[in-house]
Amino acid sequence: SAAGRDGVSLVNVIDKCSSPMGARLLRTWLSMPVLDLEELKSRYDVVSFFVENEDAISQMQERIGNIGDLERIISRAATGKIAPREVLQLGRGLSQIAPIVEFCKKNGNKALKSIVAKMSGCASLIEQIKKILSPECAAALGKGPVIASGVDNELDELRSISTGGKDYLLQLQQTESERTGIPSLKISYNNVFGYYLEVRNAYKDRVPEEWIRKQTLVNAERYITQELKDYEAKILGAEARIYEIEARIYAALIAEIQTYISTIQSDARLISRLDVLIGFAELAL
C-alpha cells in the first residue's frame, strides 16, 4: 500500500496490465509468490519473447484491452443478471481471442504457445451473440429492441405493426376508399370503440354490408370492420407480445452462455496470465 502521502506502491510501479483481469492476477502473484522453478522459467520465457519482439507488445495490449473484464461479465451471466449490452461486450471480447491465439501459435516460443494452446475462443457462441442481439440493442428488455431483426418472424411482424401502424392505416384507408368509391373515407381512433371508419352522409349508400355501424353523427356515420378489429387487437397487444418474445429468446441465449462458463473462465485466466507477462516485458524494456 502507499507509504505515506507521497509514497507509491510496488504494484503501481509494475502494473502495466491492459485488463482488470490482469491487474487482479498481478496482485495475486505479488501476495503469493511462487517457488516453482518450472513455473518461473515459463513466465520468463514469455517475457523474453515480448522483450525480443517489442512491436508485438502494443498490438497484444490493444487486443487484451478490448477483451474487457471477462471474469466479471461471466459471473453476471452465471447468476442470469447479465444485461444485453454486457452480452454484446462478451461477444466483442471473445472475438479478440482468435487473433491472439493465431499470432502466438505462429510466432511464439514454446512457453507462449502452451498458454494459447488451451484457449477456446468460443467461435460458435460469438456467432450466436452476433446473430441474435441487435448491434444497437437497448440497455434492458422492454426499453427498446434487444433482439435483432430476422431472428423471429412473429417478432419482426409485431415490430412493423408497432412502429408502422400509421402507414398501415393510411394504406387501409386508401384501399377501402378505392374499393367502395367513398372519396372522403377516413380512419380514426377513440377510446370508446377503438379504430373506426367515418363516412359522410352523402356516401353512406356506398357502405359495404359487412361494415358494422357503431355511431351516427349529424353529418356522418362511423363503422368498424373485422379487418380493423383484428388489426387493433394486434397493435394493442403488440408491445406486450414483443416483450414476451424478446424475453424468451434472450433467456435462451443466457442459458447458452451459461454452458460456456467454465470455458470462458479458463480463457480469462490464460488471458490474465498473458496480460501480466506482456506488462512485465514492457516494464523490462
C-alpha positions in Angstrom: 0.0 0.0 0.0 1.1 3.6 -0.4 3.8 4.6 2.1 2.7 7.9 3.4 1.1 10.7 1.4 3.6 10.8 -1.4 4.5 7.1 -1.5 3.9 4.9 -4.5 3.1 1.2 -4.0 5.1 -1.5 -5.8 2.0 -2.7 -7.6 1.5 0.8 -9.0 5.1 0.8 -10.4 4.9 -2.6 -12.0 1.3 -2.7 -13.2 1.3 -2.4 -17.0 -1.7 -4.6 -17.5 -4.3 -3.8 -20.1 -7.3 -5.5 -18.5 -8.8 -5.6 -15.0 -8.3 -9.3 -15.0 -4.5 -9.0 -15.5 -4.3 -6.4 -12.8 -6.1 -8.7 -10.3 -3.8 -11.6 -11.2 -0.7 -9.4 -10.7 -1.9 -8.6 -7.2 -2.4 -12.3 -6.5 1.1 -13.1 -7.8 2.6 -10.4 -5.5 0.7 -11.6 -2.5 1.5 -15.3 -3.2 5.0 -15.5 -4.8 5.8 -18.9 -6.3 8.9 -21.0 -5.7 8.2 -23.5 -8.5 11.2 -23.3 -10.9 9.3 -24.6 -14.0 6.6 -22.0 -13.5 9.1 -19.2 -13.1 11.0 -20.3 -16.2 7.9 -20.5 -18.3 6.9 -16.9 -17.1 10.4 -15.6 -18.0 10.3 -17.3 -21.4 7.1 -15.4 -22.3 8.6 -12.1 -21.0 11.7 -12.8 -23.1 9.7 -13.4 -26.2 8.0 -10.0 -25.9 11.2 -8.2 -25.0 12.7 -9.5 -28.2 9.5 -8.8 -30.2 8.8 -5.3 -28.9 6.4 -4.5 -31.8 4.0 -7.2 -30.7 3.5 -5.6 -27.2 1.2 -2.8 -28.2 -0.6 -4.9 -30.7 -1.3 -7.5 -28.0 -2.2 -4.9 -25.3 -4.8 -3.4 -27.6 -6.5 -6.7 -28.1 -6.3 -7.6 -24.4 -7.7 -4.2 -23.6 -10.6 -4.8 -26.0 -11.5 -8.1 -24.3 -12.6 -6.2 -21.2 -13.4 -7.9 -17.9 -14.5 -11.4 -19.0 -14.4 -12.7 -15.4 -16.9 -10.0 -14.2 -19.2 -10.4 -17.2 -19.3 -14.2 -16.9 -20.0 -14.1 -13.2 -23.1 -11.9 -14.1 -24.1 -14.5 -16.7 -23.8 -17.2 -14.1 -26.5 -15.5 -12.0 -28.6 -14.7 -15.1 -28.3 -10.9 -14.3 -26.3 -10.0 -17.4 -27.6 -7.0 -19.4 -27.9 -7.1 -23.2 -25.0 -4.7 -23.7 -22.8 -6.8 -21.5 -23.6 -9.8 -23.7 -22.5 -7.7 -26.7 -19.3 -6.9 -24.9 -18.8 -10.6 -24.1 -19.1 -11.3 -27.8 -16.7 -8.5 -28.8 -14.3 -9.6 -26.1 -14.3 -13.3 -27.1 -13.7 -12.3 -30.7 -10.3 -10.8 -29.7 -9.1 -14.3 -28.6 -8.7 -16.0 -32.0 -6.3 -13.4 -33.4 -4.2 -13.5 -30.2 -4.1 -17.3 -30.4 -3.2 -17.2 -34.1 -0.3 -14.7 -33.6 1.2 -16.6 -30.6 1.0 -20.0 -32.3 2.6 -18.6 -35.4 5.4 -16.5 -33.8 5.7 -17.5 -30.2 8.1 -19.7 -28.3 7.2 -22.9 -26.5 6.0 -21.2 -23.3 3.8 -18.7 -25.2 2.3 -21.4 -27.4 1.5 -23.5 -24.4 -0.6 -20.7 -22.9 -2.7 -20.2 -26.1 -3.0 -23.9 -26.9 -5.6 -24.2 -24.1 -7.6 -21.1 -25.2 -11.0 -21.8 -26.8 -12.2 -18.6 -28.4 -15.8 -19.9 -28.4 -16.4 -19.2 -32.1 -20.0 -20.7 -32.2 -21.1 -18.6 -29.1 -19.7 -15.4 -30.8 -21.8 -16.3 -33.9 -24.9 -16.8 -31.7 -24.5 -13.5 -30.0 -23.9 -11.6 -33.3 -26.9 -13.3 -34.9 -29.4 -12.9 -32.0 -28.6 -9.5 -30.5 -29.3 -6.2 -32.2 -25.9 -4.3 -32.6 -27.6 -1.2 -31.1 -29.6 -3.1 -28.5 -31.4 -1.4 -25.6 -29.9 -1.3 -22.1 -32.6 -3.7 -20.9 -35.5 -5.8 -22.1 -38.6 -3.6 -22.6 -36.5 -0.4 -23.1 -36.3 -0.8 -26.8 -35.3 -3.5 -29.3 -32.9 -6.1 -27.9 -33.2 -9.0 -30.4 -32.0 -8.5 -34.0 -34.5 -8.5 -36.9 -34.5 -11.7 -38.9 -34.3 -13.9 -35.7 -38.1 -14.4 -35.2 -40.8 -13.9 -37.9 -43.5 -13.1 -35.4 -41.3 -10.5 -33.7 -40.5 -8.8 -36.9 -44.2 -8.7 -37.9 -45.2 -7.3 -34.5 -42.5 -4.6 -34.7 -43.7 -3.5 -38.1 -47.2 -3.3 -36.7 -46.0 -1.4 -33.6 -43.8 1.1 -35.5 -45.6 1.2 -38.8 -49.2 1.4 -37.6 -50.0 4.8 -39.2 -48.7 3.6 -42.6 -50.9 0.5 -42.4 -54.0 2.6 -41.5 -53.3 5.1 -44.4 -52.9 2.1 -46.7 -56.1 0.5 -45.5 -57.9 3.9 -45.8 -56.8 4.2 -49.4 -57.6 0.6 -50.3 -61.1 0.8 -48.8 -61.7 4.2 -50.3 -60.9 2.9 -53.8 -62.8 -0.4 -53.3 -66.0 1.4 -52.1 -65.8 4.5 -54.1 -66.1 6.7 -51.0 -63.6 9.5 -51.6 -63.8 11.2 -48.2 -63.4 8.0 -46.1 -61.1 8.4 -43.1 -59.9 6.0 -40.3 -59.7 7.4 -36.8 -59.5 6.2 -33.2 -61.4 6.8 -30.0 -61.3 5.3 -26.5 -64.9 4.0 -26.7 -64.7 1.6 -29.6 -61.2 1.9 -30.9 -60.4 2.3 -34.6 -63.3 3.2 -36.9 -64.1 4.3 -40.5 -66.0 7.6 -40.8 -68.3 8.1 -43.8 -70.0 11.4 -44.6 -73.8 11.1 -45.1 -73.5 11.9 -48.8 -71.8 8.5 -49.4 -73.5 6.2 -46.8 -75.3 4.3 -49.6 -71.9 3.0 -50.8 -71.1 1.4 -47.4 -70.5 -2.4 -47.9 -72.9 -4.6 -46.0 -70.2 -6.3 -43.9 -69.3 -3.0 -42.2 -70.9 -2.7 -38.7 -72.4 0.7 -37.8 -71.2 1.9 -34.4 -72.3 5.6 -34.2 -74.4 8.1 -36.1 -73.4 11.8 -36.1 -75.2 14.8 -37.6 -73.4 14.6 -40.9 -71.6 11.3 -40.8 -71.7 7.7 -39.7 -68.9 5.6 -38.0 -68.3 1.9 -38.8 -66.0 -0.9 -37.8 -64.9 -3.8 -39.8 -63.4 -7.2 -38.9 -60.1 -6.3 -40.5 -59.9 -3.1 -38.4 -60.7 -5.0 -35.2 -58.2 -7.7 -36.0 -55.5 -5.0 -36.6 -56.5 -3.2 -33.4 -56.1 -6.3 -31.3 -52.7 -6.8 -33.0 -51.5 -3.3 -32.4 -52.7 -3.1 -28.8 -51.2 -6.4 -27.9 -48.0 -6.0 -30.0 -45.9 -4.3 -27.3 -46.7 -6.9 -24.6 -46.1 -9.7 -27.1 -42.8 -8.2 -28.3 -41.6 -8.2 -24.7 -42.6 -11.8 -24.2 -40.8 -13.0 -27.4 -37.7 -10.9 -26.7 -37.5 -12.2 -23.1 -37.9 -15.8 -24.3 -35.1 -15.5 -26.9 -32.8 -13.6 -24.5 -33.3 -16.2 -21.8 -32.3 -19.0 -24.2 -29.2 -17.0 -25.2 -28.2 -16.6 -21.5 -28.8 -20.4 -21.0 -26.5 -21.0 -24.0 -23.8 -18.6 -22.5 -24.1 -20.5 -19.2 -23.0 -23.7 -20.9 -19.7 -21.9 -21.8 -18.9 -20.6 -18.3 -16.0 -22.9 -17.4 -14.5 -22.5 -20.9 -14.7 -18.7 -20.7 -13.3 -18.7 -17.1 -10.4 -20.8 -18.4 -9.8 -18.3 -21.3 -10.0 -15.4 -18.8 -7.3 -17.0 -16.6 -5.0 -17.5 -19.6 -5.6 -14.0 -21.0 -4.8 -12.6 -17.5 -1.5 -14.5 -17.4 -0.6 -13.2 -20.9 -1.5 -9.7 -19.8 0.7 -9.7 -16.7 3.7 -11.2 -18.6 3.4 -8.7 -21.5 3.3 -6.0 -18.9 6.5 -7.4 -17.4 8.1 -7.2 -20.8 7.1 -3.6 -21.2 8.4 -2.9 -17.7 11.7 -4.7 -18.6 12.2 -2.6 -21.7 
